[in-house]
């Protein structure tokens, strides 16, 4: 047994300041993306904008 236990210094009594700005876990992992599955990422947004009906403008 360590001498710290006899002196009253315990880990439970230590003050730890937590910073909420640090991201512990990412919002999305690499496996959650198309690239993580070995697929190319592509976007259909440009084609959809070009095919937008004229009455929507």
Residue, then its C-alpha position, 0 to 999 in steps of 0.5 A: x500500500x502506498x504512503x499516499x493512502x495514509x496521508x489522506x491524499x486520494x485521487x477522489x479528492x483531486x480537483x479536475x477542471x473539464x473543458x467542454x470545448x475539447x471534442x473527445x469523439x468526432x461527430x462522424x467517424x471515417x467508416x460512416x462516410x462513402x470514402x470509408x466504405x471505399x466508394x467515391x463521394x459524389x454530389x447530385x446537387x449541381x445537376x439538381x440546381x441545373x434542372x430546377x424548374x423556371x417557375x421556382x426562380 
